[in-house]
Amino acid sequence: MVHAPSRGPGGLGSGVRGVSMAKDERPSPLKDLETRLRKAREGDHPGDHDRSFATGLGQAMSLVIEMAAGLAAGVLLGWLLDSWLGTEPWLLVVFIFAGMGAGLLNAYRRAQRFGAGAEPNKPPQEGDGPSEDT
């Protein structure tokens, strides 16, 4: 004859093995929820520092990508024009500097938006930049 495992406290079906807890000793689910809500409302989250670091790292990486993309576009355009027109290496040199300038300018504009607290991928709106009152 086969016996079914017991389903009571400490039995195999209860999920707790070898530990019996009286009903009064168990934490109330509402008290546990209340404690977790209180901690969440206090705003003391251990991940906040990691999140701000990740945001800063993301901003720095976008600046690097802006500069690298400008340089890569200048190199590619200069190389293609040099190959097509047979003016090697002069247009490559010119477009390398033009690409570096464009990349730095784009990175500078993006950094200004980061500093102003604007959304980094949002194009600047009328009145977002410095005023031109003279």
HUUR-V116922 format. One record per backbone hydrogen bond with DSSP energy under -0.5 kcal/mol. NH is the residue of the N-H (numbers start at 1). CO is the residue of the C=O. Records with the same first field share a line. If there is no record, write none. Layout:
NH=CO  CO
//
This chain:
11=8
13=6
14=11
15=12
17=15
18=10  16
20=18
25=22
26=22  23
32=28
33=29
34=30
35=31
36=32
37=33
38=34
39=35
40=36
41=37
42=38
43=39  40
44=39
45=43
48=45
51=47
52=48
53=49
54=50
55=51
56=52
57=53
58=54
59=55
60=56
61=57
62=58
63=59
64=60
65=61
66=62
67=63
68=64
69=65
70=66
71=67
72=68
73=69
74=70
75=71
76=72
77=73
78=74
79=75
80=76
81=77
82=78
83=79
84=80
85=81
86=82
87=82
90=87
91=87
93=89
94=90
95=91
96=92
97=93
98=94
99=95
100=96
101=97
102=98
103=99
104=100
105=101
106=102
107=103
108=104
109=105
110=106
111=107
112=108
113=109
114=110
115=111
116=112
117=113  114
118=113
122=119
128=125
//
